[in-house]
Amino acid sequence: TIGVEVFNMFDVQNSITNTWVRDVYSKRQSAVPNYLSPRVFNVRLSMKF
């Protein structure tokens, strides 16, 4: 069998979590988003003997 998978088909930057960064001098926090992977194509081939 041969299969094709498309992840993130519409190439949307989805933020899954935030990494919080603190400024030493002003003690303010800023959120830096962590994004999912970009568009990925996978081709799968499986055989049974």
C-alpha distance matrix in Angstrom:
0.0 3.8 6.6 10.3 13.3 16.9 19.6 23.2 22.3 26.1 27.2 29.7 31.6 31.5 34.1 33.1 36.3 39.6 41.2 45.0 47.2 51.0 53.7 56.2 59.3 58.8 56.8 54.5 50.8 48.1 44.5 41.8 38.4 35.2 32.4 28.6 26.4 26.3 23.4 20.2 16.9 13.9 10.6 8.0 5.9 5.5 6.5 9.1 12.3
3.8 0.0 3.8 7.0 10.3 13.8 16.7 20.2 19.2 22.9 23.9 26.6 28.6 28.8 31.5 30.8 34.1 37.2 38.9 42.7 44.8 48.6 51.1 53.8 56.7 56.2 54.4 52.0 48.4 45.5 42.0 39.2 35.8 32.6 29.6 26.0 23.6 23.1 20.0 16.9 13.4 10.7 7.3 5.6 4.7 6.6 8.9 12.2 15.3
6.6 3.8 0.0 3.8 6.7 10.3 13.2 16.6 15.7 19.4 20.5 23.1 25.1 25.2 27.9 27.3 30.7 33.9 35.8 39.5 41.7 45.5 48.0 50.8 53.7 53.1 51.2 48.8 45.1 42.2 38.6 35.9 32.5 29.4 26.3 22.6 20.5 20.0 16.9 14.0 10.7 8.2 5.8 4.9 6.5 8.7 11.7 14.8 18.2
10.3 7.0 3.8 0.0 3.8 6.8 10.1 13.3 12.2 15.9 16.9 19.7 21.8 22.1 25.1 24.8 28.3 31.3 33.2 36.9 39.1 42.9 45.3 48.1 50.9 50.2 48.5 46.0 42.4 39.3 35.8 33.0 29.6 26.6 23.4 19.8 17.5 16.6 13.4 10.7 7.3 5.7 4.6 6.2 9.0 11.8 15.1 18.3 21.7
13.3 10.3 6.7 3.8 0.0 3.8 6.5 9.9 9.4 13.2 14.1 16.5 18.4 18.5 21.4 21.1 24.5 27.6 29.7 33.3 35.6 39.4 41.8 44.8 47.5 46.7 45.0 42.4 38.8 35.8 32.2 29.5 26.0 23.1 19.9 16.2 14.2 13.7 10.7 8.2 5.9 5.0 6.4 8.0 11.5 13.9 17.5 20.5 24.0
16.9 13.8 10.3 6.8 3.8 0.0 3.8 6.6 5.8 9.6 10.3 12.9 15.0 15.5 18.6 18.9 22.4 25.3 27.5 31.1 33.2 37.0 39.3 42.4 44.9 44.1 42.5 39.7 36.2 33.0 29.5 26.8 23.3 20.7 17.2 13.8 11.8 10.6 7.3 5.9 4.8 6.4 8.9 11.3 14.9 17.5 21.2 24.2 27.7
19.6 16.7 13.2 10.1 6.5 3.8 0.0 3.8 5.4 8.7 8.6 10.4 12.0 12.1 15.0 15.1 18.6 21.6 23.8 27.3 29.6 33.3 35.8 38.8 41.4 40.5 38.8 36.1 32.5 29.5 25.9 23.2 19.7 17.0 13.6 10.1 8.6 8.1 5.8 5.2 6.5 8.1 11.4 13.4 17.2 19.5 23.3 26.2 29.7
23.2 20.2 16.6 13.3 9.9 6.6 3.8 0.0 3.8 5.6 5.3 6.7 8.7 9.1 12.4 13.3 16.9 19.6 22.0 25.4 27.6 31.3 33.6 36.8 39.2 38.1 36.6 33.7 30.2 27.0 23.4 20.9 17.3 15.2 11.5 8.6 7.8 6.6 4.9 6.8 9.1 11.5 14.9 17.1 20.9 23.3 27.1 29.9 33.5
22.3 19.2 15.7 12.2 9.4 5.8 5.4 3.8 0.0 3.8 5.6 8.0 11.0 12.0 15.6 16.8 20.5 23.0 25.6 28.8 31.0 34.6 36.7 40.1 42.3 41.1 39.7 36.7 33.3 30.0 26.5 24.0 20.5 18.6 14.9 12.3 11.2 9.0 6.1 7.9 8.8 11.7 14.4 17.1 20.6 23.3 26.9 29.9 33.4
26.1 22.9 19.4 15.9 13.2 9.6 8.7 5.6 3.8 0.0 3.8 5.6 9.2 10.7 14.5 16.4 19.9 22.1 24.8 27.8 29.8 33.3 35.2 38.7 40.7 39.2 38.1 34.9 31.7 28.2 25.0 22.7 19.2 18.0 14.3 12.5 12.0 9.6 7.6 10.6 12.1 15.3 18.1 20.8 24.4 27.1 30.7 33.7 37.2
27.2 23.9 20.5 16.9 14.1 10.3 8.6 5.3 5.6 3.8 0.0 3.8 6.5 9.0 12.4 14.7 17.9 19.7 22.1 25.1 26.9 30.5 32.2 35.7 37.6 36.4 35.4 32.3 29.2 25.6 22.4 19.8 16.5 15.2 11.4 10.0 9.1 6.3 5.4 9.1 11.6 14.9 18.2 21.0 24.7 27.5 31.2 34.3 37.7
29.7 26.6 23.1 19.7 16.5 12.9 10.4 6.7 8.0 5.6 3.8 0.0 3.8 5.9 9.4 12.0 15.2 16.9 19.6 22.4 24.4 27.9 29.7 33.3 35.1 33.7 32.6 29.4 26.2 22.7 19.4 17.2 13.8 13.0 9.5 8.8 9.5 7.8 8.3 11.9 14.7 17.7 21.1 23.6 27.4 29.9 33.7 36.6 40.1
31.6 28.6 25.1 21.8 18.4 15.0 12.0 8.7 11.0 9.2 6.5 3.8 0.0 3.8 6.4 9.5 12.1 13.4 16.0 18.8 20.7 24.2 26.0 29.5 31.5 30.2 29.0 25.9 22.7 19.2 15.9 13.5 10.1 9.5 6.1 6.6 8.1 7.4 9.5 12.8 16.2 19.0 22.6 25.0 28.7 31.2 35.0 37.8 41.3
31.5 28.8 25.2 22.1 18.5 15.5 12.1 9.1 12.0 10.7 9.0 5.9 3.8 0.0 3.8 6.3 9.4 11.5 14.5 17.4 19.8 23.3 25.6 29.0 31.2 29.7 28.1 25.0 21.6 18.4 14.8 12.9 9.2 8.4 5.5 5.7 8.6 9.4 11.3 14.0 17.3 19.6 23.2 25.1 28.9 31.0 34.8 37.3 40.8
34.1 31.5 27.9 25.1 21.4 18.6 15.0 12.4 15.6 14.5 12.4 9.4 6.4 3.8 0.0 3.8 5.9 7.7 10.8 13.6 16.3 19.7 22.2 25.6 27.8 26.3 24.6 21.6 18.0 15.0 11.3 9.7 5.9 5.5 4.4 6.4 10.0 11.6 14.2 16.6 20.1 22.0 25.7 27.4 31.2 33.1 36.8 39.3 42.7
33.1 30.8 27.3 24.8 21.1 18.9 15.1 13.3 16.8 16.4 14.7 12.0 9.5 6.3 3.8 0.0 3.8 7.2 10.2 13.3 16.4 19.8 22.8 25.8 28.4 27.1 24.9 22.2 18.5 16.0 12.2 10.9 7.4 5.9 5.9 6.6 10.4 13.0 15.5 17.1 20.4 21.8 25.4 26.6 30.3 31.8 35.5 37.6 41.0
36.3 34.1 30.7 28.3 24.5 22.4 18.6 16.9 20.5 19.9 17.9 15.2 12.1 9.4 5.9 3.8 0.0 3.8 6.8 9.7 13.0 16.3 19.4 22.4 25.1 23.8 21.3 18.9 15.1 13.0 9.3 8.6 6.0 5.4 7.6 9.4 12.9 15.7 18.6 20.2 23.6 24.9 28.5 29.6 33.2 34.6 38.3 40.3 43.6
39.6 37.2 33.9 31.3 27.6 25.3 21.6 19.6 23.0 22.1 19.7 16.9 13.4 11.5 7.7 7.2 3.8 0.0 3.8 6.2 9.4 12.7 15.7 18.8 21.4 20.1 17.7 15.2 11.4 9.2 5.6 5.4 4.4 5.7 8.9 11.8 15.0 17.4 20.7 22.5 26.2 27.6 31.3 32.7 36.2 37.8 41.5 43.6 46.8
41.2 38.9 35.8 33.2 29.7 27.5 23.8 22.0 25.6 24.8 22.1 19.6 16.0 14.5 10.8 10.2 6.8 3.8 0.0 3.8 6.4 10.0 13.1 15.8 18.7 18.0 15.6 13.6 9.9 8.3 5.7 5.1 6.2 7.1 10.8 13.7 16.4 19.0 22.5 24.1 27.8 29.1 32.8 34.1 37.5 39.1 42.7 44.8 47.9
45.0 42.7 39.5 36.9 33.3 31.1 27.3 25.4 28.8 27.8 25.1 22.4 18.8 17.4 13.6 13.3 9.7 6.2 3.8 0.0 3.8 6.6 10.0 12.8 15.5 14.5 11.9 10.0 6.4 5.7 4.7 6.3 8.7 10.5 14.2 17.3 20.1 22.5 26.0 27.7 31.4 32.8 36.5 37.8 41.3 42.8 46.4 48.5 51.6
47.2 44.8 41.7 39.1 35.6 33.2 29.6 27.6 31.0 29.8 26.9 24.4 20.7 19.8 16.3 16.4 13.0 9.4 6.4 3.8 0.0 3.8 6.7 9.5 12.3 11.9 9.7 8.4 5.5 5.3 6.4 7.3 10.7 12.6 16.2 19.5 21.8 23.9 27.6 29.4 33.2 34.7 38.4 39.8 43.3 44.9 48.5 50.7 53.7
51.0 48.6 45.5 42.9 39.4 37.0 33.3 31.3 34.6 33.3 30.5 27.9 24.2 23.3 19.7 19.8 16.3 12.7 10.0 6.6 3.8 0.0 3.8 6.2 9.0 8.5 6.1 5.7 4.4 6.5 9.0 10.7 14.2 16.3 19.9 23.2 25.6 27.7 31.4 33.2 37.0 38.5 42.2 43.6 47.0 48.6 52.2 54.3 57.3
53.7 51.1 48.0 45.3 41.8 39.3 35.8 33.6 36.7 35.2 32.2 29.7 26.0 25.6 22.2 22.8 19.4 15.7 13.1 10.0 6.7 3.8 0.0 3.8 5.7 5.7 5.1 5.4 6.3 8.1 11.3 12.8 16.5 18.8 22.2 25.7 27.8 29.6 33.3 35.3 39.1 40.8 44.5 46.1 49.5 51.3 54.9 57.2 60.1
56.2 53.8 50.8 48.1 44.8 42.4 38.8 36.8 40.1 38.7 35.7 33.3 29.5 29.0 25.6 25.8 22.4 18.8 15.8 12.8 9.5 6.2 3.8 0.0 3.8 6.0 5.4 7.9 9.4 11.7 14.8 16.2 19.9 21.9 25.4 28.7 30.7 32.7 36.4 38.2 42.0 43.5 47.2 48.6 52.0 53.6 57.1 59.3 62.1
59.3 56.7 53.7 50.9 47.5 44.9 41.4 39.2 42.3 40.7 37.6 35.1 31.5 31.2 27.8 28.4 25.1 21.4 18.7 15.5 12.3 9.0 5.7 3.8 0.0 3.8 5.7 8.2 11.0 13.3 16.8 18.4 22.1 24.5 27.8 31.4 33.4 35.1 38.8 40.8 44.6 46.3 50.0 51.7 55.0 56.8 60.3 62.6 65.4
58.8 56.2 53.1 50.2 46.7 44.1 40.5 38.1 41.1 39.2 36.4 33.7 30.2 29.7 26.3 27.1 23.8 20.1 18.0 14.5 11.9 8.5 5.7 6.0 3.8 0.0 3.8 5.4 8.9 11.4 15.1 17.3 20.9 23.7 26.9 30.5 32.8 34.4 38.0 40.3 44.1 46.0 49.7 51.4 54.9 56.7 60.3 62.5 65.5
56.8 54.4 51.2 48.5 45.0 42.5 38.8 36.6 39.7 38.1 35.4 32.6 29.0 28.1 24.6 24.9 21.3 17.7 15.6 11.9 9.7 6.1 5.1 5.4 5.7 3.8 0.0 3.8 6.6 9.9 13.3 15.8 19.3 21.9 25.3 28.8 31.3 33.2 36.8 38.9 42.7 44.3 48.0 49.5 53.0 54.5 58.1 60.2 63.2
54.5 52.0 48.8 46.0 42.4 39.7 36.1 33.7 36.7 34.9 32.3 29.4 25.9 25.0 21.6 22.2 18.9 15.2 13.6 10.0 8.4 5.7 5.4 7.9 8.2 5.4 3.8 0.0 3.8 6.7 10.3 13.1 16.5 19.4 22.6 26.2 28.8 30.5 34.1 36.4 40.1 42.0 45.7 47.3 50.9 52.6 56.2 58.4 61.5
50.8 48.4 45.1 42.4 38.8 36.2 32.5 30.2 33.3 31.7 29.2 26.2 22.7 21.6 18.0 18.5 15.1 11.4 9.9 6.4 5.5 4.4 6.3 9.4 11.0 8.9 6.6 3.8 0.0 3.8 6.8 9.8 13.0 15.8 19.1 22.6 25.4 27.2 30.7 32.9 36.7 38.4 42.2 43.7 47.2 48.9 52.5 54.7 57.8
48.1 45.5 42.2 39.3 35.8 33.0 29.5 27.0 30.0 28.2 25.6 22.7 19.2 18.4 15.0 16.0 13.0 9.2 8.3 5.7 5.3 6.5 8.1 11.7 13.3 11.4 9.9 6.7 3.8 0.0 3.8 6.5 9.8 13.0 16.0 19.6 22.3 23.9 27.4 29.7 33.5 35.4 39.2 40.9 44.5 46.3 50.0 52.4 55.5
44.5 42.0 38.6 35.8 32.2 29.5 25.9 23.4 26.5 25.0 22.4 19.4 15.9 14.8 11.3 12.2 9.3 5.6 5.7 4.7 6.4 9.0 11.3 14.8 16.8 15.1 13.3 10.3 6.8 3.8 0.0 3.8 6.3 9.5 12.5 16.0 18.9 20.7 24.1 26.4 30.1 32.0 35.8 37.4 41.0 42.8 46.5 48.8 52.1
41.8 39.2 35.9 33.0 29.5 26.8 23.2 20.9 24.0 22.7 19.8 17.2 13.5 12.9 9.7 10.9 8.6 5.4 5.1 6.3 7.3 10.7 12.8 16.2 18.4 17.3 15.8 13.1 9.8 6.5 3.8 0.0 3.8 6.7 9.7 13.3 15.8 17.5 21.0 23.3 27.1 29.0 32.8 34.5 38.1 40.1 43.8 46.2 49.4
38.4 35.8 32.5 29.6 26.0 23.3 19.7 17.3 20.5 19.2 16.5 13.8 10.1 9.2 5.9 7.4 6.0 4.4 6.2 8.7 10.7 14.2 16.5 19.9 22.1 20.9 19.3 16.5 13.0 9.8 6.3 3.8 0.0 3.8 6.3 9.8 12.7 14.4 17.8 20.1 23.9 25.8 29.6 31.3 35.0 36.9 40.7 43.1 46.4
35.2 32.6 29.4 26.6 23.1 20.7 17.0 15.2 18.6 18.0 15.2 13.0 9.5 8.4 5.5 5.9 5.4 5.7 7.1 10.5 12.6 16.3 18.8 21.9 24.5 23.7 21.9 19.4 15.8 13.0 9.5 6.7 3.8 0.0 3.8 6.9 9.6 12.0 15.5 17.2 21.0 22.6 26.3 28.0 31.6 33.4 37.1 39.6 42.8
32.4 29.6 26.3 23.4 19.9 17.2 13.6 11.5 14.9 14.3 11.4 9.5 6.1 5.5 4.4 5.9 7.6 8.9 10.8 14.2 16.2 19.9 22.2 25.4 27.8 26.9 25.3 22.6 19.1 16.0 12.5 9.7 6.3 3.8 0.0 3.8 6.5 8.5 11.8 13.9 17.6 19.6 23.3 25.2 28.9 31.0 34.7 37.3 40.6
28.6 26.0 22.6 19.8 16.2 13.8 10.1 8.6 12.3 12.5 10.0 8.8 6.6 5.7 6.4 6.6 9.4 11.8 13.7 17.3 19.5 23.2 25.7 28.7 31.4 30.5 28.8 26.2 22.6 19.6 16.0 13.3 9.8 6.9 3.8 0.0 3.8 6.6 9.3 10.8 14.4 16.1 19.8 21.6 25.3 27.3 31.1 33.7 37.0
26.4 23.6 20.5 17.5 14.2 11.8 8.6 7.8 11.2 12.0 9.1 9.5 8.1 8.6 10.0 10.4 12.9 15.0 16.4 20.1 21.8 25.6 27.8 30.7 33.4 32.8 31.3 28.8 25.4 22.3 18.9 15.8 12.7 9.6 6.5 3.8 0.0 3.8 6.7 7.7 11.4 13.2 17.0 19.0 22.7 25.0 28.7 31.6 34.8
26.3 23.1 20.0 16.6 13.7 10.6 8.1 6.6 9.0 9.6 6.3 7.8 7.4 9.4 11.6 13.0 15.7 17.4 19.0 22.5 23.9 27.7 29.6 32.7 35.1 34.4 33.2 30.5 27.2 23.9 20.7 17.5 14.4 12.0 8.5 6.6 3.8 0.0 3.8 6.2 10.0 12.7 16.4 19.0 22.6 25.4 29.1 32.2 35.4
23.4 20.0 16.9 13.4 10.7 7.3 5.8 4.9 6.1 7.6 5.4 8.3 9.5 11.3 14.2 15.5 18.6 20.7 22.5 26.0 27.6 31.4 33.3 36.4 38.8 38.0 36.8 34.1 30.7 27.4 24.1 21.0 17.8 15.5 11.8 9.3 6.7 3.8 0.0 3.8 6.9 10.2 13.6 16.5 20.1 23.1 26.7 29.9 33.2
20.2 16.9 14.0 10.7 8.2 5.9 5.2 6.8 7.9 10.6 9.1 11.9 12.8 14.0 16.6 17.1 20.2 22.5 24.1 27.7 29.4 33.2 35.3 38.2 40.8 40.3 38.9 36.4 32.9 29.7 26.4 23.3 20.1 17.2 13.9 10.8 7.7 6.2 3.8 0.0 3.8 6.6 10.1 13.0 16.6 19.5 23.2 26.4 29.6
16.9 13.4 10.7 7.3 5.9 4.8 6.5 9.1 8.8 12.1 11.6 14.7 16.2 17.3 20.1 20.4 23.6 26.2 27.8 31.4 33.2 37.0 39.1 42.0 44.6 44.1 42.7 40.1 36.7 33.5 30.1 27.1 23.9 21.0 17.6 14.4 11.4 10.0 6.9 3.8 0.0 3.8 6.8 10.0 13.4 16.6 20.2 23.6 26.8
13.9 10.7 8.2 5.7 5.0 6.4 8.1 11.5 11.7 15.3 14.9 17.7 19.0 19.6 22.0 21.8 24.9 27.6 29.1 32.8 34.7 38.5 40.8 43.5 46.3 46.0 44.3 42.0 38.4 35.4 32.0 29.0 25.8 22.6 19.6 16.1 13.2 12.7 10.2 6.6 3.8 0.0 3.8 6.4 10.0 13.0 16.6 20.0 23.2
10.6 7.3 5.8 4.6 6.4 8.9 11.4 14.9 14.4 18.1 18.2 21.1 22.6 23.2 25.7 25.4 28.5 31.3 32.8 36.5 38.4 42.2 44.5 47.2 50.0 49.7 48.0 45.7 42.2 39.2 35.8 32.8 29.6 26.3 23.3 19.8 17.0 16.4 13.6 10.1 6.8 3.8 0.0 3.8 6.7 10.2 13.6 17.1 20.2
8.0 5.6 4.9 6.2 8.0 11.3 13.4 17.1 17.1 20.8 21.0 23.6 25.0 25.1 27.4 26.6 29.6 32.7 34.1 37.8 39.8 43.6 46.1 48.6 51.7 51.4 49.5 47.3 43.7 40.9 37.4 34.5 31.3 28.0 25.2 21.6 19.0 19.0 16.5 13.0 10.0 6.4 3.8 0.0 3.8 6.6 10.2 13.6 16.8
5.9 4.7 6.5 9.0 11.5 14.9 17.2 20.9 20.6 24.4 24.7 27.4 28.7 28.9 31.2 30.3 33.2 36.2 37.5 41.3 43.3 47.0 49.5 52.0 55.0 54.9 53.0 50.9 47.2 44.5 41.0 38.1 35.0 31.6 28.9 25.3 22.7 22.6 20.1 16.6 13.4 10.0 6.7 3.8 0.0 3.8 6.9 10.5 13.4
5.5 6.6 8.7 11.8 13.9 17.5 19.5 23.3 23.3 27.1 27.5 29.9 31.2 31.0 33.1 31.8 34.6 37.8 39.1 42.8 44.9 48.6 51.3 53.6 56.8 56.7 54.5 52.6 48.9 46.3 42.8 40.1 36.9 33.4 31.0 27.3 25.0 25.4 23.1 19.5 16.6 13.0 10.2 6.6 3.8 0.0 3.8 7.0 10.2
6.5 8.9 11.7 15.1 17.5 21.2 23.3 27.1 26.9 30.7 31.2 33.7 35.0 34.8 36.8 35.5 38.3 41.5 42.7 46.4 48.5 52.2 54.9 57.1 60.3 60.3 58.1 56.2 52.5 50.0 46.5 43.8 40.7 37.1 34.7 31.1 28.7 29.1 26.7 23.2 20.2 16.6 13.6 10.2 6.9 3.8 0.0 3.8 6.6
9.1 12.2 14.8 18.3 20.5 24.2 26.2 29.9 29.9 33.7 34.3 36.6 37.8 37.3 39.3 37.6 40.3 43.6 44.8 48.5 50.7 54.3 57.2 59.3 62.6 62.5 60.2 58.4 54.7 52.4 48.8 46.2 43.1 39.6 37.3 33.7 31.6 32.2 29.9 26.4 23.6 20.0 17.1 13.6 10.5 7.0 3.8 0.0 3.8
12.3 15.3 18.2 21.7 24.0 27.7 29.7 33.5 33.4 37.2 37.7 40.1 41.3 40.8 42.7 41.0 43.6 46.8 47.9 51.6 53.7 57.3 60.1 62.1 65.4 65.5 63.2 61.5 57.8 55.5 52.1 49.4 46.4 42.8 40.6 37.0 34.8 35.4 33.2 29.6 26.8 23.2 20.2 16.8 13.4 10.2 6.6 3.8 0.0
